[in-house]
Amino acid sequence: MGMQKKSVGRTGLTAVIGGLALALTGCGGASSGAPAASPSVATDARLAALVPDDIRQAGKMRVATDPTYAPFESMDTDGKTIVGLDPDLATAVGDLLGLKVEFVPTSFDALIPSLAANKVDLAMSSIGDTKEREKTVDFATYYWNGTLLLVGKGNPKALAADQTCGARIGVIRGSLQQTTFLPGQESACTSANKPAPTAEVYQNAPQAELALQSDRIDGVMLDAPPLVDVSKKNPEKFEAVGPLLKNPNPGGVALPKDSKLTAAVNAAINELIRNGTYGSLLSKWNLDAIKIDKSEINGARS
């Protein structure tokens, strides 16, 4: 697992976190005001023809998402509307394919099972594409991310994203932080004659952040954009520490294994990249740092 971890050095970390922090100021969720309206997208008959008959006849895509992860997705102030990059991008994909989009709030660990149970047509919620996940679902990639550590103000335990020996670290159930990044530090801790970190598993980021605030854990390991977002909104409580751990794989839309919808979604994302809509949506949510040049089907490297 340690082979999968790449890091940005501590000198470069200041620029990485600083850039993310500046980008995320005033974005990502209900409390920061509404970003500019999303660009409108017309239906593309060529792409719409790729949609499976049953979904075309239904006239909609059912999209599972966990709305607790700003700026990817979160609930707006009305408590009903899901806002963020993922709902905007899903809506643009639906527009290209001639489909309405129905968002289905789903906990992160239930996203992929909901596909197998045919409760939804796709899942879009900052999901990392991995070889293991590709055994049961297919992906159409649309971003590349990294991981940081959220700690209490002043970093009282002097932790780093790659140095969590002996600490209680909150992770989201089913996340790469739970399955890859935190376990990947165990061997280094053992070699240094230090106890391994303890994973405290939560259903969503707000639960983990509350546990950190109440000193039940020492840190929270999350994808960098949501982590920096919460630290910027709560500077009196939290801070983000590195080094930035580059995810070994891109992230993407998850779809049922061998679904014909995968090719349609992949083609739609590539059209949105080509026509500039994708870039506009990343800029709207200040997520330009996660941009990719081309969407792939099953793009996992490991």
C-alpha positions in Angstrom: 0.0 0.0 0.0 2.9 2.3 0.7 3.8 2.0 -3.0 0.6 3.8 -3.9 1.4 6.9 -1.9 3.0 9.9 -3.5 3.5 13.1 -1.5 4.2 16.7 -2.1 7.2 17.9 0.0 6.6 20.1 3.0 8.1 23.2 1.2 5.6 22.7 -1.7 2.8 22.1 0.8 2.5 25.7 1.7 1.8 26.6 -1.9 -0.6 23.6 -2.4 -2.7 24.4 0.7 -2.4 28.1 0.1 -3.6 27.8 -3.4 -6.5 25.5 -2.4 -7.4 27.8 0.4 -7.5 30.9 -1.8 -9.5 29.0 -4.4 -12.0 27.6 -1.9 -12.6 30.9 -0.2 -16.3 31.8 -0.6 -17.3 28.5 -2.3 -18.5 25.1 -1.5 -21.9 24.9 0.1 -24.8 26.7 1.6 -23.0 29.0 3.9 -20.9 30.7 1.3 -23.4 32.2 -1.0 -24.5 31.1 -4.4 -21.8 30.8 -7.1 -22.5 32.0 -10.6 -25.2 30.2 -12.6 -24.1 27.1 -14.5 -23.8 27.4 -18.3 -26.7 25.9 -20.2 -26.1 22.8 -22.3 -28.2 21.7 -25.4 -29.0 18.1 -26.1 -26.6 16.4 -28.5 -28.5 13.9 -30.6 -25.4 11.8 -31.3 -24.7 11.4 -27.6 -28.4 10.9 -26.7 -28.4 7.9 -29.1 -25.9 6.1 -26.8 -28.4 6.1 -23.9 -29.9 2.6 -23.2 -33.5 2.3 -24.2 -34.9 1.8 -20.7 -33.3 5.0 -19.4 -34.2 6.9 -22.5 -37.9 5.9 -22.1 -37.8 6.8 -18.4 -36.5 10.2 -19.4 -34.2 10.6 -16.4 -31.0 9.4 -14.7 -31.2 8.5 -11.0 -28.0 9.8 -9.4 -26.8 8.6 -5.9 -24.8 11.3 -4.0 -23.7 11.9 -0.5 -24.6 15.6 0.1 -22.1 16.1 3.0 -18.9 16.8 1.1 -18.7 20.5 0.0 -17.6 21.7 -2.5 -18.4 18.5 -4.4 -21.9 18.2 -3.0 -23.8 19.6 -0.1 -27.3 20.7 0.9 -28.2 24.4 0.1 -29.8 26.6 2.8 -33.3 25.3 1.9 -32.4 21.8 3.1 -33.6 20.3 -0.1 -31.5 21.4 -3.0 -28.1 19.6 -3.5 -25.4 22.0 -4.8 -21.8 21.6 -5.8 -19.6 20.4 -8.7 -21.1 16.9 -8.9 -24.8 18.0 -9.2 -23.8 20.7 -11.7 -21.7 18.2 -13.8 -24.4 15.5 -13.6 -27.0 18.0 -14.8 -24.8 19.0 -17.7 -24.3 15.4 -18.6 -28.1 14.8 -18.4 -28.7 17.9 -20.6 -26.4 16.5 -23.3 -28.0 13.1 -23.2 -31.6 14.6 -23.2 -32.3 13.3 -19.7 -33.6 14.9 -16.5 -31.5 14.2 -13.4 -33.0 12.9 -10.1 -30.6 13.1 -7.2 -30.9 10.4 -4.5 -29.2 11.3 -1.2 -27.1 8.2 -0.2 -24.4 7.6 2.4 -21.0 7.2 0.9 -20.6 3.5 1.9 -24.0 2.7 0.2 -23.2 4.4 -3.1 -21.9 1.4 -4.9 -24.3 -1.1 -3.3 -27.2 1.1 -4.5 -26.0 0.5 -8.1 -26.0 -3.2 -7.6 -29.5 -3.0 -6.1 -30.7 -1.0 -9.2 -31.9 1.8 -6.9 -30.0 4.3 -9.1 -28.4 4.5 -12.6 -25.1 6.1 -11.5 -23.3 7.4 -8.4 -21.5 10.7 -8.4 -19.9 11.7 -5.1 -16.2 12.2 -5.2 -15.6 8.4 -5.7 -12.1 7.2 -6.4 -11.7 4.8 -9.3 -9.7 1.7 -8.1 -9.0 -1.7 -9.6 -10.9 -3.3 -6.6 -14.0 -1.2 -7.2 -13.8 -1.9 -11.0 -14.5 -5.6 -10.1 -18.1 -4.6 -9.4 -18.7 -1.2 -11.1 -17.4 0.8 -14.1 -16.2 4.4 -14.0 -16.1 7.4 -16.2 -13.4 9.6 -14.8 -13.6 13.3 -14.3 -11.1 14.5 -11.8 -7.8 13.8 -10.0 -7.5 14.5 -6.3 -5.2 14.4 -3.2 -5.5 13.8 0.6 -4.7 16.0 3.6 -5.2 15.8 7.3 -7.6 18.0 9.3 -6.5 18.7 12.9 -7.4 21.0 15.7 -6.2 24.6 15.7 -2.5 24.7 16.4 -2.1 21.0 15.6 -1.7 20.0 19.3 -0.5 16.5 18.5 2.0 17.7 15.9 0.6 15.3 13.3 1.2 15.3 9.5 -0.8 13.6 6.8 2.0 11.0 6.4 2.8 10.8 10.2 -0.2 9.6 12.2 1.5 6.9 14.4 -0.5 6.3 17.6 -3.2 8.8 16.6 -6.9 8.4 16.4 -7.8 9.3 12.8 -11.3 9.8 11.5 -12.1 8.4 8.1 -15.3 8.1 6.0 -16.6 4.5 5.7 -15.6 3.1 2.4 -13.2 5.9 1.4 -9.7 5.5 0.1 -8.5 7.2 3.3 -9.9 4.2 5.2 -8.9 1.5 2.8 -5.5 2.8 1.5 -3.9 5.9 2.9 -4.2 5.2 6.6 -3.4 1.5 6.5 -0.4 2.4 4.3 1.2 4.1 7.3 1.1 1.0 9.5 4.4 -0.5 8.3 6.3 2.8 8.7 5.0 3.1 12.3 6.0 -0.5 13.1 9.5 0.1 11.6 9.8 3.2 13.9 8.7 1.1 16.9 5.6 3.3 17.2 2.0 2.2 17.5 -0.1 2.2 14.3 -2.8 4.8 13.9 -6.3 3.9 14.8 -9.0 4.4 12.3 -12.3 5.8 13.7 -14.9 5.3 11.0 -17.8 7.7 10.4 -20.7 7.8 7.9 -19.8 11.3 6.6 -17.4 14.2 7.0 -19.5 16.4 9.4 -19.7 13.5 11.9 -15.9 13.1 11.8 -15.4 16.9 12.1 -17.7 17.0 15.2 -15.7 14.1 16.7 -12.5 16.1 16.2 -14.0 19.2 17.7 -15.0 17.3 20.8 -11.5 15.7 21.1 -12.8 12.1 20.5 -10.2 11.8 17.7 -6.9 13.5 16.8 -7.4 14.2 13.1 -9.6 13.6 10.1 -8.2 12.3 6.8 -10.1 13.6 3.8 -9.8 14.6 0.2 -8.0 17.9 0.0 -10.8 20.2 -1.3 -13.5 19.4 1.3 -10.9 19.5 4.0 -9.5 22.9 3.1 -13.1 24.1 2.7 -14.0 23.3 6.2 -10.8 24.6 7.7 -11.3 28.0 5.9 -14.9 28.2 7.2 -13.8 27.3 10.7 -10.3 28.8 11.2 -10.8 29.1 15.0 -11.4 25.3 15.2 -9.4 23.5 12.5 -6.4 23.7 10.3 -5.3 21.6 7.3 -1.8 19.9 7.4 0.1 18.0 4.8 2.1 16.8 3.0 -0.5 16.5 0.2 -0.8 12.8 -0.6 -1.6 12.4 -4.2 -4.3 9.9 -4.9 -2.9 7.0 -7.0 -6.0 6.9 -9.1 -8.5 9.4 -10.7 -12.0 9.8 -9.5 -15.1 9.2 -11.5 -18.8 8.5 -12.0 -19.6 5.0 -10.9 -22.0 2.9 -13.0 -23.3 -0.7 -12.9 -20.8 -3.1 -14.4 -21.2 -3.4 -18.2 -23.9 -0.8 -18.3 -24.3 0.8 -21.8 -24.9 4.1 -20.0 -21.1 4.2 -19.1 -20.1 4.9 -22.7 -22.8 7.6 -22.9 -21.6 9.3 -19.7 -18.0 9.0 -20.7 -18.7 10.6 -24.1 -20.8 13.3 -22.5 -18.0 14.3 -20.1 -15.5 14.4 -22.9 -17.8 16.7 -24.9 -18.2 18.9 -21.8 -14.4 19.0 -21.6 -14.1 19.9 -25.3 -16.8 22.7 -25.3 -15.5 24.3 -22.1 -18.4 23.6 -19.9 -16.4 21.3 -17.7 -13.7 23.9 -17.1 -16.4 26.5 -16.4 -18.0 24.3 -13.7 -14.6 23.6 -12.1 -13.9 27.3 -12.0 -17.4 28.0 -10.6 -16.6 25.8 -7.6 -12.9 26.8 -7.5 -11.8 23.3 -8.2 -9.5 23.9 -11.2 -6.7 22.0 -9.4 -8.5 18.7 -10.0 -8.9 19.1 -13.7 -8.2 16.3 -16.2 -7.8 16.5 -20.0 -9.8 13.5 -20.9 -12.4 11.2 -19.3 -11.5 7.5 -19.4 -13.6 4.4 -18.8 -12.0 2.5 -15.9 -8.9 4.6 -15.5 -7.6 3.1 -12.3 -3.8 2.6 -12.2 -3.9 0.4 -9.1 
